Amino acid sequence: MFCLARISSGPKCSFSVRRYQYNTEKNDCNRIF
């Protein structure tokens, strides 16, 4: 799963672009390049 951007109010992400990768352990987004 990949995230488009991190929501500041929580760990939910918009899954679309591979610029952000979803981290299931942290339940958050990690920015990847």
CNS distance restraints for C-alpha pairs under 8 A (distance, minus, plus):
assign (resid   1 and name CA) (resid  15 and name CA) 6.58 0.50 0.50
assign (resid   1 and name CA) (resid  21 and name CA) 6.60 0.50 0.50
assign (resid   1 and name CA) (resid  22 and name CA) 5.68 0.50 0.50
assign (resid   2 and name CA) (resid  14 and name CA) 7.79 0.50 0.50
assign (resid   2 and name CA) (resid  15 and name CA) 4.96 0.50 0.50
assign (resid   2 and name CA) (resid  16 and name CA) 6.00 0.50 0.50
assign (resid   2 and name CA) (resid  17 and name CA) 6.22 0.50 0.50
assign (resid   2 and name CA) (resid  18 and name CA) 5.47 0.50 0.50
assign (resid   2 and name CA) (resid  19 and name CA) 7.63 0.50 0.50
assign (resid   2 and name CA) (resid  20 and name CA) 5.72 0.50 0.50
assign (resid   2 and name CA) (resid  21 and name CA) 4.39 0.50 0.50
assign (resid   2 and name CA) (resid  22 and name CA) 5.09 0.50 0.50
assign (resid   3 and name CA) (resid  13 and name CA) 5.23 0.50 0.50
assign (resid   3 and name CA) (resid  14 and name CA) 5.05 0.50 0.50
assign (resid   3 and name CA) (resid  15 and name CA) 4.16 0.50 0.50
assign (resid   3 and name CA) (resid  16 and name CA) 5.79 0.50 0.50
assign (resid   3 and name CA) (resid  17 and name CA) 6.15 0.50 0.50
assign (resid   3 and name CA) (resid  18 and name CA) 6.75 0.50 0.50
assign (resid   3 and name CA) (resid  19 and name CA) 7.21 0.50 0.50
assign (resid   3 and name CA) (resid  20 and name CA) 4.72 0.50 0.50
assign (resid   3 and name CA) (resid  21 and name CA) 5.47 0.50 0.50
assign (resid   3 and name CA) (resid  22 and name CA) 5.77 0.50 0.50
assign (resid   3 and name CA) (resid  29 and name CA) 6.43 0.50 0.50
assign (resid   4 and name CA) (resid  13 and name CA) 6.69 0.50 0.50
assign (resid   4 and name CA) (resid  14 and name CA) 5.09 0.50 0.50
assign (resid   4 and name CA) (resid  15 and name CA) 5.55 0.50 0.50
assign (resid   4 and name CA) (resid  16 and name CA) 5.34 0.50 0.50
assign (resid   4 and name CA) (resid  17 and name CA) 5.08 0.50 0.50
assign (resid   4 and name CA) (resid  18 and name CA) 7.18 0.50 0.50
assign (resid   4 and name CA) (resid  19 and name CA) 6.62 0.50 0.50
assign (resid   4 and name CA) (resid  20 and name CA) 5.74 0.50 0.50
assign (resid   5 and name CA) (resid  13 and name CA) 6.01 0.50 0.50
assign (resid   5 and name CA) (resid  14 and name CA) 6.18 0.50 0.50
assign (resid   5 and name CA) (resid  20 and name CA) 6.59 0.50 0.50
assign (resid   5 and name CA) (resid  29 and name CA) 7.58 0.50 0.50
assign (resid   6 and name CA) (resid  10 and name CA) 7.84 0.50 0.50
assign (resid   6 and name CA) (resid  11 and name CA) 6.76 0.50 0.50
assign (resid   6 and name CA) (resid  12 and name CA) 6.83 0.50 0.50
assign (resid   6 and name CA) (resid  13 and name CA) 5.38 0.50 0.50
assign (resid   6 and name CA) (resid  14 and name CA) 7.57 0.50 0.50
assign (resid   6 and name CA) (resid  28 and name CA) 7.67 0.50 0.50
assign (resid   6 and name CA) (resid  29 and name CA) 6.16 0.50 0.50
assign (resid   7 and name CA) (resid  11 and name CA) 6.32 0.50 0.50
assign (resid   7 and name CA) (resid  12 and name CA) 6.08 0.50 0.50
assign (resid   7 and name CA) (resid  13 and name CA) 6.21 0.50 0.50
assign (resid  11 and name CA) (resid  27 and name CA) 6.18 0.50 0.50
assign (resid  11 and name CA) (resid  28 and name CA) 4.79 0.50 0.50
assign (resid  11 and name CA) (resid  29 and name CA) 7.15 0.50 0.50
assign (resid  12 and name CA) (resid  27 and name CA) 7.93 0.50 0.50
assign (resid  12 and name CA) (resid  28 and name CA) 6.91 0.50 0.50
assign (resid  13 and name CA) (resid  22 and name CA) 7.74 0.50 0.50
assign (resid  13 and name CA) (resid  28 and name CA) 7.59 0.50 0.50
assign (resid  13 and name CA) (resid  29 and name CA) 6.97 0.50 0.50
assign (resid  18 and name CA) (resid  32 and name CA) 7.62 0.50 0.50
assign (resid  19 and name CA) (resid  31 and name CA) 6.29 0.50 0.50
assign (resid  19 and name CA) (resid  32 and name CA) 5.55 0.50 0.50
assign (resid  19 and name CA) (resid  33 and name CA) 6.25 0.50 0.50
assign (resid  20 and name CA) (resid  29 and name CA) 6.20 0.50 0.50
assign (resid  20 and name CA) (resid  30 and name CA) 5.66 0.50 0.50
assign (resid  20 and name CA) (resid  31 and name CA) 4.44 0.50 0.50
assign (resid  20 and name CA) (resid  32 and name CA) 5.47 0.50 0.50
assign (resid  21 and name CA) (resid  29 and name CA) 5.68 0.50 0.50
assign (resid  21 and name CA) (resid  30 and name CA) 5.20 0.50 0.50
assign (resid  21 and name CA) (resid  31 and name CA) 6.14 0.50 0.50
assign (resid  21 and name CA) (resid  32 and name CA) 6.41 0.50 0.50
assign (resid  22 and name CA) (resid  27 and name CA) 7.30 0.50 0.50
assign (resid  22 and name CA) (resid  28 and name CA) 6.02 0.50 0.50
assign (resid  22 and name CA) (resid  29 and name CA) 4.53 0.50 0.50
assign (resid  22 and name CA) (resid  30 and name CA) 6.08 0.50 0.50
assign (resid  23 and name CA) (resid  27 and name CA) 5.54 0.50 0.50
assign (resid  23 and name CA) (resid  28 and name CA) 5.32 0.50 0.50
assign (resid  23 and name CA) (resid  29 and name CA) 5.54 0.50 0.50
assign (resid  23 and name CA) (resid  30 and name CA) 6.29 0.50 0.50
assign (resid  24 and name CA) (resid  28 and name CA) 6.87 0.50 0.50
